[in-house]
Amino acid sequence: MQRGFEVAKTGGNKGGDRKHQWGAETSTQPLAIMHDKPSPTRVVLGYVAIACTVISWFVYMITMILSLFVNNPSLTLRFVVEGVLYMTIVTTLIFSALVYLTTRQGALYRFIRHERVPRAMLDDHFAHNYGKGITVLIPSYVEQPKVVEKTIWSAALQEFPDLAVVLLIDDPPHPKNDEARAILKASRELMPKVLAELAAPAERFTKARDETAAALANQVSARRSVVAHCAEDYRAAAQWLEHKADTWLIEDHTDDFFCDQVLRGLARDLRLTEQALNESITLQQHVDANRILQLYERLVRIFTAKGWSFERKLYASTSREGNKAMNLNSFIGLMGHSLKRVETSDGVILRDVREDESPDFVMRDSEYVLTLDADSMLLRDYCLRLVYQMEQPGNERMAVIQTPYSSYRGAPTRIERIAAATTDIQHMLHQGMTYYDATFWVGANAVIRKAALDDICVISTEGTRTVKTYIQDRTVIEDTESSIDLGYFGWHLVNYPERLSYSATPPDFGSLVVQRRRWANGGLLIIGKFFRIVHARHQQGNDVKLGEWALRVNYMASIAWSSFGLMFLLAYPFDQRLLSPWVVLASLPYFATMSSDLKRNGYKRSDIFRIYGFNIVLLTVNLSGTLKSIQQGMTNTKIPFARTPKVNNRTASPALYVTMPWVIIIYSCMVFYADTFSHNWGNAVFAGFNAIVTFWALTAYIGIWHSVQDMVLGLIRWFFVPIKEPQQEAAHKRASWRDALYFGDRQMIYESRPL
């Protein structure tokens, strides 16, 4: 029975009916926190795969050059152009495959070497008057309040000596409809609600810690009564978490994860400590008094957190750029400042206090900042283990440490399951990139050293506003560009080799389009900056190593060259003489190792074909993002940041993206028919395979009826042009005396005297 506080009931434990598609996941059990240690055989086979890929490509290139270009008397210009184009496409695709194999090999080495830090070492590191703090920033824009609440809970329950959670609400402060008003109201109430629930256990365990510290003063070993009381408090903490999980309303697989892994996972950890303490009493063995105090300190830190919400759109002095990066930058730029709230005709502004002024706000500052997406969750020990790693000797120039997010298991749709599979594969690849010092900031979650952000800060102006930009928003993949900036200043980024963070994957094709189109945009813009930094580092005598260069270039440009390459292979009838078994042999190790990796991550080997179809239906999306990136580079403009919808209902797709899979299917069937009759068997097999896989992917991931709906909806929209309401010229608002003294003359227009 719990003592000292009560748990408020928050609802039943049964949600609405959740329909699972055929072929979706049924188990919600996530992968283990620790990666399995690779066997020597697996490592050797990885080297064999790399060697086979390189040798096959080399033999293919030599064969093609000698047989088709050197010893070919009937050589034509068209054939030369076709040959050069085809071999270029093959080379870029095989280069990406080789990067996959090489990165994977680096991940295997890291998994072999990684040893989990014992719990006692963590407690000891943070026990001796540890004074550093961490601020968790959760950017939110019209998110479902329940989704954000789970994120806040996973952050607030992090064990850290000085933890503050800040919800950065970016919703319009004056919504125009009832639904948006309800979401904003609920979002504003989230932080007070969470802190109110934590208050009772925090008060109890703080009191117990202080009483125990007084009882154990100048003692080496704790009395058995003190140990028993500590075990009882750990049992009470576990019961509180279990009750919270039991009363949480389960509506989808992310709720299952929150209850089973975040709440009950922490409860299981606490019960393990309780059992160990009880066993020491049973065996009549002594427990060190300092260890008991550390255990109490842990309970206090788990249930103690500060938190509040911040809305930049309430203040005229913050950036108005509509993207996640500037939402984060607006708050980070105010950290450590004492601010005065000033009302003007433009709205409320925040400025630094002057001498002899009392501040209206004193913004918290901390050594570390944790950025966390509103649809992500952290497992226990995330902050503790990552900050511990940053503070080890030799890691003083480590700017960012993260665990690349894994996917929530139990996806109810086929497309979410395959998107989750690609996410888990990417998790492994990101781990391998750290081996070559080519880590990219993923963005969904990361612990960042504030001093590193200060190094890459850029100060600019937006109208009358002075804006500090820490995380670049020139592209919509802001974290990728910031990774390059940090590298220029000598900072390093690291992926921690455990699964401690999870994030949502799009549940339908429409929301997936928004996400992948954003991912495809910006890489070509950033790669130019990377090449300039490579040149600058060469002049400094700090050359970029070949491994880092290859991995970074592939990360930023592979979507572009893979999309254009696949488009040419699908659309252009290349000469059959360019096909060769060596091309198949060069790509076979890539597909074989990926299918093996899928199996080890809890998926099927045959999912490799589903992922191929998945990429084909997304081909137009990737091409669109790449072309948008080229347009952005030519016009030197920013594009709007499109957030991935996090809604329960289906998100409609633009007509183009559901029409093109049908075009690919029809065209592939025509090519198959023509090549079959002309006995062009290589192209016929390729076209037939693409038609089958694309049709299956269209049916499984989009749905025939849904694709028809979206095409019809897109067609109808062409016939209806929204009527723009005429904007009446507003009369100039008479400035108050405060505005006149603060801004001066802002109109700068003088009326001439009438003639």
NUVEX-533182 format. One record per residue (C-alpha): x, y, z; residue in one letter. Coordinates in steps of 0.2 Angstrom, whole numbers, padded with zeros to 4 digits, always signed. Example, Ala and Ser with C-alpha at 12.3 -4.5 7.8 and 13.67 -1.06 7.14 Angstrom:
# NUVEX-533182
+0062-0022+0039A/+0068-0005+0036S/
***
This chain:
# NUVEX-533182
+0000+0000+0000M/+0006+0017-0004Q/+0010+0029+0010R/+0011+0048+0010G/+0002+0053-0006F/-0012+0047-0017E/-0012+0045-0036V/-0026+0054-0045A/-0035+0043-0058K/-0034+0050-0076T/-0046+0038-0085G/-0049+0020-0090G/-0037+0008-0098N/-0047+0004-0113K/-0047+0014-0129G/-0057+0014-0145G/-0056+0000-0157D/-0040+0000-0167R/-0041-0009-0184K/-0024-0017-0190H/-0022-0019-0208Q/-0017-0036-0215W/+0002-0037-0215G/+0004-0024-0201A/+0013-0028-0185E/+0004-0036-0170T/+0018-0036-0157S/+0022-0020-0148T/+0038-0027-0140Q/+0052-0015-0145P/+0070-0020-0148L/+0082-0022-0134A/+0091-0006-0127I/+0108-0014-0130M/+0113-0020-0147H/+0118-0039-0149D/+0137-0042-0150K/+0141-0046-0168P/+0149-0063-0170S/+0166-0064-0179P/+0158-0073-0194T/+0146-0058-0196R/+0161-0046-0196V/+0170-0057-0209V/+0155-0058-0220L/+0154-0039-0220G/+0171-0038-0227Y/+0167-0051-0240V/+0152-0041-0245A/+0162-0025-0247I/+0176-0035-0257A/+0163-0043-0269C/+0155-0026-0272T/+0171-0017-0277V/+0178-0032-0287I/+0161-0034-0297S/+0160-0015-0301W/+0178-0015-0306F/+0176-0030-0318V/+0160-0022-0325Y/+0168-0006-0329M/+0184-0014-0337I/+0173-0026-0347T/+0161-0012-0353M/+0175+0000-0358I/+0185-0014-0368L/+0171-0023-0376S/+0159-0009-0380L/+0170+0006-0383F/+0188+0001-0387V/+0184-0015-0397N/+0168-0010-0405N/+0169-0005-0424P/+0151+0000-0425S/+0152+0013-0411L/+0139+0027-0413T/+0137+0044-0403L/+0120+0038-0396R/+0128+0022-0389F/+0142+0032-0382V/+0130+0044-0373V/+0120+0029-0367E/+0135+0020-0361G/+0142+0035-0351V/+0125+0039-0343L/+0122+0021-0339Y/+0139+0018-0331M/+0137+0034-0322T/+0121+0029-0314I/+0127+0011-0310V/+0143+0019-0302T/+0133+0031-0291T/+0120+0017-0285L/+0135+0005-0282I/+0144+0019-0272F/+0128+0021-0261S/+0128+0002-0258A/+0146+0002-0254L/+0143+0016-0241V/+0129+0006-0234Y/+0141-0009-0232L/+0155+0001-0225T/+0145+0011-0213T/+0137-0005-0207R/+0154-0012-0204Q/+0158+0003-0193G/+0142+0000-0183A/+0147-0018-0180L/+0164-0013-0172Y/+0155+0000-0161R/+0143-0013-0155F/+0157-0025-0151I/+0167-0012-0141R/+0152-0004-0131H/+0150-0009-0113E/+0136-0002-0103R/+0141+0010-0089V/+0136+0002-0072P/+0123+0010-0062R/+0134+0014-0047A/+0146+0023-0058M/+0132+0035-0064L/+0126+0038-0047D/+0144+0042-0041D/+0147+0054-0055H/+0132+0064-0052F/+0133+0063-0033A/+0147+0074-0028H/+0140+0092-0028N/+0136+0091-0046Y/+0130+0108-0052G/+0127+0107-0070K/+0109+0108-0077G/+0100+0103-0093I/+0085+0111-0101T/+0073+0100-0112V/+0065+0110-0126L/+0050+0102-0134I/+0044+0112-0150P/+0026+0110-0153S/+0015+0116-0167Y/-0004+0112-0167V/+0000+0094-0160E/-0012+0083-0152Q/-0011+0087-0133P/-0010+0068-0128K/+0005+0065-0140V/+0014+0080-0132V/+0009+0074-0115E/+0018+0058-0117K/+0033+0067-0123T/+0033+0078-0108I/+0031+0064-0096W/+0046+0054-0104S/+0057+0070-0101A/+0050+0075-0084A/+0054+0057-0077L/+0072+0059-0083Q/+0084+0057-0068E/+0095+0072-0068F/+0101+0084-0054P/+0094+0100-0062D/+0081+0097-0075L/+0069+0109-0083A/+0056+0105-0097V/+0050+0119-0108V/+0036+0116-0120L/+0039+0128-0135L/+0021+0131-0141I/+0021+0138-0159D/+0002+0138-0162D/-0006+0154-0167P/-0010+0163-0151P/-0027+0169-0157H/-0034+0154-0166P/-0048+0156-0178K/-0058+0140-0175N/-0064+0130-0160D/-0053+0115-0163E/-0037+0125-0164A/-0043+0135-0148R/-0046+0119-0139A/-0029+0112-0144I/-0020+0128-0138L/-0029+0128-0122K/-0025+0110-0119A/-0007+0113-0123S/-0005+0127-0111R/-0012+0116-0097E/+0000+0101-0100L/+0015+0107-0090M/+0005+0113-0075P/-0004+0096-0075K/+0012+0085-0076V/+0021+0095-0062L/+0005+0094-0051A/+0005+0075-0052E/+0024+0075-0048L/+0022+0086-0033A/+0016+0073-0021A/+0029+0059-0024P/+0043+0072-0025A/+0038+0080-0008E/+0038+0062+0000R/+0055+0056-0007F/+0063+0073-0003T/+0057+0072+0015K/+0063+0054+0016A/+0080+0058+0009R/+0083+0072+0021D/+0077+0061+0036E/+0089+0047+0030T/+0104+0059+0028A/+0101+0065+0046A/+0100+0047+0052A/+0116+0041+0043L/+0127+0056+0048A/+0144+0050+0051N/+0140+0032+0048Q/+0149+0020+0037V/+0135+0006+0035S/+0116+0009+0035A/+0106+0000+0048R/+0094-0013+0042R/+0079-0002+0047S/+0085+0012+0036V/+0088-0001+0021V/+0071-0008+0024A/+0063+0010+0023H/+0073+0013+0007C/+0066-0003-0001A/+0049+0002+0005E/+0051+0019-0004D/+0057+0011-0020Y/+0042+0000-0019R/+0030+0015-0017A/+0038+0024-0032A/+0036+0008-0043A/+0018+0007-0038Q/+0015+0025-0042W/+0022+0022-0060L/+0012+0006-0062E/-0004+0015-0057H/+0000+0029-0069K/+0002+0016-0083A/-0014+0006-0077D/-0025+0022-0078T/-0018+0028-0094W/-0030+0028-0109L/-0024+0016-0122I/-0028+0022-0140E/-0014+0016-0151D/+0003+0007-0151H/+0012+0023-0145T/+0001+0022-0129D/+0007+0004-0127D/+0025+0010-0128F/+0022+0024-0116F/+0014+0013-0103C/+0025-0003-0105D/+0042+0005-0108Q/+0042+0022-0101V/+0032+0020-0085L/+0033+0001-0082R/+0050+0000-0088G/+0056+0013-0075L/+0045+0004-0062A/+0054-0013-0066R/+0071-0004-0064D/+0065+0003-0047L/+0058-0014-0041R/+0075-0022-0046L/+0083-0010-0033T/+0070-0014-0020E/+0073-0033-0022Q/+0091-0031-0020A/+0089-0021-0004L/+0077-0034+0003N/+0089-0048-0001E/+0103-0039+0008S/+0092-0038+0023I/+0088-0057+0022T/+0106-0061+0020L/+0110-0049+0035Q/+0123-0040+0024Q/+0128-0022+0026H/+0124-0009+0013V/+0136+0006+0012D/+0128+0022+0020A/+0133+0033+0005N/+0125+0021-0007R/+0108+0022+0002I/+0110+0041+0001L/+0113+0039-0018Q/+0098+0028-0020L/+0087+0041-0011Y/+0094+0055-0022E/+0089+0045-0037R/+0071+0044-0031L/+0071+0063-0028V/+0078+0067-0046R/+0066+0055-0055I/+0051+0064-0048F/+0058+0082-0047T/+0057+0093-0062A/+0054+0111-0066K/+0044+0116-0081G/+0034+0129-0090W/+0028+0134-0108S/+0034+0147-0119F/+0025+0155-0134E/+0037+0166-0145R/+0022+0172-0155K/+0016+0182-0140L/+0031+0193-0142Y/+0035+0205-0157A/+0053+0204-0153S/+0055+0186-0158T/+0058+0178-0175S/+0042+0176-0186R/+0050+0162-0197E/+0037+0148-0197G/+0049+0133-0194N/+0055+0122-0179K/+0073+0129-0180A/+0067+0147-0176M/+0055+0141-0163N/+0070+0133-0154L/+0082+0148-0158N/+0070+0160-0151S/+0071+0152-0134F/+0089+0148-0134I/+0093+0166-0138G/+0084+0172-0122L/+0093+0159-0111M/+0103+0167-0097G/+0095+0184-0100H/+0085+0195-0088S/+0071+0203-0098L/+0059+0217-0097K/+0042+0216-0104R/+0038+0232-0114V/+0021+0235-0123E/+0022+0244-0140T/+0010+0247-0155S/+0019+0232-0163D/+0015+0221-0148G/+0024+0215-0133V/+0043+0215-0134I/+0056+0207-0123L/+0072+0217-0120R/+0087+0215-0108D/+0085+0225-0092V/+0095+0240-0089R/+0104+0246-0073E/+0093+0249-0058D/+0078+0240-0067E/+0069+0225-0060S/+0067+0211-0073P/+0050+0204-0077D/+0058+0187-0083F/+0074+0179-0078V/+0077+0166-0091M/+0085+0150-0086R/+0103+0145-0092D/+0111+0128-0092S/+0126+0119-0098E/+0116+0107-0109Y/+0101+0108-0120V/+0090+0093-0125L/+0080+0096-0140T/+0065+0083-0141L/+0052+0082-0155D/+0034+0083-0149A/+0031+0065-0155D/+0046+0057-0147S/+0049+0048-0131M/+0065+0045-0121L/+0068+0029-0110L/+0075+0030-0093R/+0093+0035-0090D/+0094+0045-0107Y/+0100+0061-0100C/+0111+0053-0087L/+0120+0041-0098R/+0123+0054-0113L/+0129+0068-0101V/+0140+0056-0092Y/+0148+0051-0109Q/+0150+0070-0114M/+0159+0073-0097E/+0172+0059-0099Q/+0190+0064-0101P/+0194+0067-0120G/+0176+0072-0124N/+0178+0091-0121E/+0174+0095-0139R/+0159+0084-0141M/+0145+0096-0145A/+0131+0084-0148V/+0127+0067-0142I/+0111+0057-0147Q/+0103+0040-0149T/+0096+0040-0167P/+0078+0036-0164Y/+0070+0019-0166S/+0052+0016-0171S/+0037+0011-0161Y/+0033-0007-0164R/+0015-0013-0167G/+0012-0001-0182A/-0007-0004-0187P/-0004+0000-0206T/+0008-0008-0218R/+0016+0008-0224I/+0020+0013-0206E/+0028-0004-0203R/+0039-0002-0218I/+0043+0016-0214A/+0048+0009-0196A/+0059-0004-0204A/+0069+0009-0214T/+0070+0019-0198T/+0077+0005-0188D/+0090+0002-0202I/+0094+0020-0202Q/+0097+0019-0183H/+0111+0006-0186M/+0119+0016-0201L/+0120+0032-0190H/+0129+0022-0177Q/+0141+0017-0190G/+0144+0035-0196M/+0151+0039-0179T/+0164+0026-0182Y/+0171+0037-0196Y/+0168+0054-0187D/+0154+0058-0200A/+0139+0059-0187T/+0124+0070-0192F/+0113+0078-0180W/+0097+0068-0182V/+0086+0081-0174G/+0072+0071-0166A/+0082+0071-0150N/+0099+0076-0145A/+0109+0083-0130V/+0119+0098-0135I/+0133+0108-0126R/+0127+0126-0125K/+0144+0132-0128A/+0144+0124-0145A/+0128+0132-0150L/+0136+0149-0145D/+0150+0145-0157D/+0139+0143-0172I/+0127+0158-0168C/+0123+0170-0182V/+0115+0187-0178I/+0104+0195-0191S/+0089+0206-0192T/+0071+0204-0197E/+0063+0221-0199G/+0066+0229-0182T/+0070+0212-0173R/+0088+0206-0169T/+0088+0187-0171V/+0100+0175-0165K/+0101+0159-0176T/+0110+0144-0168Y/+0101+0130-0178I/+0101+0135-0196Q/+0084+0137-0205D/+0091+0140-0223R/+0084+0123-0227T/+0070+0112-0219V/+0083+0099-0214I/+0090+0111-0201E/+0100+0099-0191D/+0110+0093-0205T/+0117+0110-0209E/+0120+0113-0191S/+0131+0097-0191S/+0142+0104-0204I/+0144+0121-0195D/+0149+0112-0179L/+0162+0102-0188G/+0170+0119-0195Y/+0172+0125-0177F/+0181+0109-0172G/+0166+0101-0163W/+0162+0083-0164H/+0145+0074-0164L/+0142+0056-0157V/+0129+0043-0158N/+0127+0034-0142Y/+0126+0015-0146P/+0110+0011-0137E/+0092+0012-0141R/+0086+0025-0129L/+0074+0036-0139S/+0059+0032-0150Y/+0049+0043-0162S/+0033+0041-0173A/+0033+0036-0191T/+0020+0042-0203P/+0004+0031-0202P/-0002+0034-0220D/+0005+0039-0237F/-0001+0057-0236G/+0009+0061-0220S/+0024+0051-0227L/+0024+0062-0242V/+0026+0078-0231V/+0040+0070-0222Q/+0050+0063-0236R/+0048+0078-0247R/+0056+0088-0233R/+0070+0076-0231W/+0074+0076-0250A/+0075+0095-0249N/+0091+0104-0244G/+0105+0091-0246G/+0111+0099-0262L/+0112+0116-0254L/+0121+0110-0239I/+0134+0100-0249I/+0141+0116-0256G/+0145+0122-0239K/+0153+0105-0234F/+0165+0107-0249F/+0169+0124-0244R/+0173+0118-0226I/+0183+0104-0233V/+0194+0116-0242H/+0195+0127-0227A/+0200+0113-0216R/+0214+0108-0229H/+0221+0125-0228Q/+0221+0123-0209Q/+0231+0107-0210G/+0215+0097-0203N/+0211+0087-0218D/+0194+0078-0219V/+0197+0059-0220K/+0191+0049-0235L/+0178+0039-0225G/+0170+0055-0217E/+0170+0063-0235W/+0162+0048-0243A/+0149+0046-0229L/+0144+0064-0228R/+0143+0067-0247V/+0132+0051-0249N/+0121+0057-0234Y/+0117+0074-0242M/+0117+0069-0261A/+0111+0051-0262S/+0093+0055-0263I/+0096+0066-0278A/+0107+0054-0288W/+0097+0039-0283S/+0081+0047-0288S/+0087+0053-0305F/+0096+0037-0308G/+0081+0026-0304L/+0070+0037-0315M/+0082+0035-0330F/+0082+0016-0327L/+0063+0015-0327L/+0060+0027-0341A/+0074+0025-0354Y/+0076+0010-0365P/+0095+0007-0363F/+0104-0004-0375D/+0104-0022-0369Q/+0123-0024-0372R/+0125-0012-0357L/+0117-0025-0345L/+0129-0037-0337S/+0129-0051-0324P/+0142-0041-0315W/+0130-0027-0311V/+0119-0040-0302V/+0134-0047-0293L/+0139-0029-0287A/+0122-0026-0280S/+0118-0043-0273L/+0129-0040-0257P/+0119-0025-0253Y/+0102-0033-0254F/+0108-0048-0245A/+0116-0039-0230T/+0100-0027-0229M/+0089-0042-0228S/+0099-0050-0215S/+0099-0033-0205D/+0080-0033-0207L/+0079-0050-0200K/+0090-0045-0185R/+0079-0030-0181N/+0063-0041-0180G/+0057-0039-0198Y/+0056-0052-0213K/+0070-0055-0225R/+0057-0052-0239S/+0054-0035-0233D/+0068-0030-0244I/+0056-0031-0259F/+0043-0021-0250R/+0056-0007-0246I/+0060-0007-0265Y/+0042-0005-0269G/+0041+0008-0256F/+0055+0018-0264N/+0047+0017-0281I/+0031+0025-0275V/+0041+0038-0266L/+0051+0042-0282L/+0041+0057-0287T/+0041+0064-0269V/+0060+0063-0269N/+0062+0070-0286L/+0051+0084-0281S/+0061+0088-0265G/+0077+0088-0275T/+0070+0100-0289L/+0064+0111-0275K/+0081+0111-0268S/+0089+0116-0285I/+0076+0130-0286Q/+0080+0136-0269Q/+0098+0137-0273G/+0095+0147-0289M/+0083+0159-0281T/+0092+0160-0264N/+0075+0159-0255T/+0068+0149-0241K/+0054+0137-0243I/+0040+0135-0230P/+0043+0121-0216F/+0030+0108-0219A/+0028+0098-0203R/+0023+0080-0203T/+0005+0078-0199P/+0002+0068-0183K/-0017+0064-0184V/-0027+0049-0182N/-0037+0051-0199N/-0029+0048-0216R/-0020+0063-0224T/-0024+0066-0242A/-0010+0066-0254S/-0007+0078-0268P/-0013+0071-0285A/+0004+0071-0293L/+0011+0059-0280Y/-0003+0046-0282V/-0004+0047-0301T/+0014+0044-0304M/+0014+0026-0297P/+0000+0022-0309W/+0010+0030-0323V/+0025+0019-0318I/+0015+0003-0318I/+0007+0007-0335I/+0023+0012-0343Y/+0033-0003-0336S/+0019-0015-0343C/+0021-0007-0360M/+0040-0009-0359V/+0038-0027-0354F/+0027-0030-0369Y/+0038-0022-0381A/+0054-0030-0375D/+0047-0047-0374T/+0042-0047-0392F/+0059-0039-0397S/+0068-0053-0386H/+0076-0039-0376N/+0075-0051-0361W/+0086-0041-0348G/+0075-0025-0350N/+0059-0035-0351A/+0063-0044-0334V/+0067-0027-0326F/+0051-0019-0332A/+0040-0033-0327G/+0048-0034-0310F/+0045-0015-0308N/+0027-0016-0313A/+0023-0030-0301I/+0032-0023-0286V/+0025-0005-0289T/+0007-0012-0291F/+0009-0021-0275W/+0016-0006-0266A/+0002+0005-0273L/-0011-0007-0266T/-0003-0010-0250A/+0004+0007-0245Y/-0008+0019-0253I/-0024+0009-0258G/-0032+0009-0275I/-0048+0017-0269W/-0038+0030-0259H/-0027+0034-0274S/-0043+0037-0285V/-0050+0048-0271Q/-0034+0059-0270D/-0033+0060-0289M/-0051+0066-0291V/-0049+0078-0277L/-0034+0085-0285G/-0043+0087-0302L/-0058+0095-0293I/-0046+0108-0285R/-0040+0114-0302W/-0058+0120-0306F/-0061+0130-0291F/-0050+0145-0288V/-0052+0153-0270P/-0059+0170-0271I/-0047+0183-0262K/-0055+0195-0251E/-0050+0213-0256P/-0039+0220-0242Q/-0044+0237-0237Q/-0030+0249-0233E/-0029+0251-0215A/-0028+0269-0208A/-0012+0273-0200H/-0013+0270-0181K/-0009+0285-0171R/+0007+0280-0161A/+0007+0282-0142S/+0019+0294-0134W/+0028+0278-0128R/+0030+0272-0146D/+0036+0289-0151A/+0050+0290-0138L/+0055+0271-0141Y/+0054+0270-0160F/+0055+0288-0166G/+0048+0293-0183D/+0044+0277-0192R/+0033+0283-0206Q/+0046+0294-0214M/+0033+0302-0226I/+0029+0320-0227Y/+0014+0327-0235E/+0017+0341-0247S/+0006+0357-0245R/-0008+0359-0257P/-0005+0370-0272L/
***
